[in-house]
Amino acid sequence: MKAGLIFDLDGVLVDSAAFHFKAWQRMAESLGIAFDLEANEQLKGLSRARSMDKILSWGGLSMTGEDKARHMAAKNANYLDLVAQLTAKDTLPGAENYLREARRLGHPIALGSASKNAGFILEKVGLMDCFDAIVDGNVVVTSKPDPEVFLTAAKLLKRAPEDCVVFEDAVAGLEAAKRGGMKTIGIGDPSALSADKVVPDLAALGPVSDSLLAFNFNGQAL
């Protein structure tokens, strides 16, 4: 049995973090709240609603649900204007090769992302056909570090959680995967991430089979 592979989107397959930063910064500054790259890092892996709540808390502001929804919609409109510029060349190093090799080898593949724009982004960069299931902010209710997004993905892939590997760049995402009982590969800085294996990008993993050798699935190493 081939292991199920579940990928986060931003920071793992595509780098749209800069677009999120610009859109959140514009929204925050419209409310008089300072927003820098350090603040943006704290939003990694969080849903739009949780991100909005954090920003409001930093500014000591409270807001009705209707007003929050309006500001979140404005942020998303700005973000979509920016990501409309994405093309296949904007995928991160090794992302497309790893996905396509995994698909060729017969691994079921899912996306597990908090983004509500995941499908749009995957279409823009030409990766939609690599996935058997898309689980995003339009599908799940709770955001990372709750494991719902990954458990839902595992179910759609017809794999037990322990037979899945999650690829994540965010602390909250890796925590969610661990809570769900899954194996983890962190994408980023090993000093900042805690995972079974941490690499700077998917290109650093090498061949799919080699990158999964250390894991045990149903009593067998793949």
C-alpha positions, 0 to 999 in steps of 0.5 A: 500500500502506498502512503498518502501524501498531504501537502500544505499550499503556501510555503510548501508548493507555492510562495504566495506568502508575500501576497498575503503579507501585502494584503493583510498589511493594507487591511491592518494599516487601514485600521491603524494597526502596525503590521510587519513581517514578524507579525505575518509569520504569526499568521502562518497556517491560520484561517482567515478568521483567526488571522483577523482576530489576531490582528485586531487583538494586536491593535486592541480593537473589537469589531462586530462579526459583520464588520470583520467579514467586510474587512476580511472580504477586502483583504481577500479581494486585494490578495486575489488581485495579487495572486492573479499574477501567479504562473507555473514558474512561481512554484517552489523548488522541487514542488512540481517534480515531487508531486508528479513523481509521487503520482507516477509511483501511485501515491494518493495525494491531497492538499490540506490548506487553510486557504479558501483560494487553494483551487484558484492558486493550483489552477494558476500554477498548473498543479491541480491535476496532481491532486486526488483531493482538495481540503481547504478553508471551504471544506473544514470548520476548524483551522490548524493546529486542529487536525481536522484538515489533515484527518479529512484529507486522509479519509478522502485518500482512504488511508489511516492517519498513520499511513499519511505524511504531511508536508508543512512549513508552519508550526501550527500545521506540523502540530495539527499533523502530529495531533492527527497521528501522521508523519511529518516533513517540515519545509523550512528552517530546522531551528524553527520547525519540529518534524520527523524530517526538516528540509529547506524545500521539496527539491532537497528531499530527492526521489520520492521513494528515498524521502519516505524510506525512514517511515514505517507504513503498516509494518513496511518501510517504503 
